[in-house]
Amino acid sequence: MRLVATVIAATMLIWLAVQALGKEYGWAAQWAFLADLAAIGAFVWSLIVTWRIWRRRNA
């Protein structure tokens, strides 16, 4: 669970930083979408791992 919490927190902070840097430096929208997809992937991974942990505890 600590790993999941760390991934969620780090993903959110990195995603916010990339969005702010992209706006500040005028990066193309493609890079913002790439950051969004990476963040979605990390959140989906966290959701799957959390669900598996929950299922194992209830089994």
Summary of the structure (lengths in Angstrom):
residues: 59
radius of gyration: 14.5
end to end distance: 17.2
largest distance: 50.2
contacts: 137
relative contact order: 0.16
helix: 92%
strand: 0%
